[in-house]
Amino acid sequence: MSTKLLVILIAFVAFLSLAGAAYSLPGPNPPQEPQIARPAPCILSAFRIFDPAFMPIFERELKLDEAAKAKVKQYLDSKQEECRSLVEANLKATKDFAAALAGEANNTETIISLSREVLKSEQALLEHYIKMIAGMKELLNPEQSQLFTKMLEKRLRIWTDMGVPNQPPAKTSSNMDASTNNLAN
């Protein structure tokens, strides 16, 4: 009797597995409505790599020896206070803008003024990060500098591989690779 119960249990589990697999298969794609142009996502998130917590990534991807690791760590640490200050200013400007935009007091001039503060804070951060990229390249030997450039290319791919405006986003990574190749040709 216990063998019969075991066979039934195995059959039931197999049935559930097959049913789950069938349920998870993608169905037909819904018709695509024409979409408005989508703005690029904010590029500031790409520069999180300059956080000291990313030091192990630098070590691994740039093949840093102990001396280079110490120089890079010291450089990143020396830039953190300025970066923290710029990020805090950006967060405050963004929160103030979002609160005004979502608030009931729809003073257009105030909202526009606050949006400009967000843009100014983002510009200051971008300039800081651009200088950090240049500073990092000065610290590295030619091979490491080339690896750093490749590391940046990889992390910035979402922005460099953007599709044509007014087109729906790619559904799969293979579609993205194909569309990227088409755009490159």
Protein Blocks (a to p, Z undefined) as FASTA:
>chain_A
ZZmmmmmmmmmmmmmmmmmmmmmpccdddddddddddddddfklmmmmmpmklmmmmmmm
nopafklmmmmmmmmmmmmmmmmmmmmmmmmmmmmmmmmmmmmblcfklmmmmmmmmmmm
mmmmmmmmmmmmmmmmmmpcfklmmmmmmmmmmmmmmmmmpccehiacdfbfklmmmmmm
mmmZZ
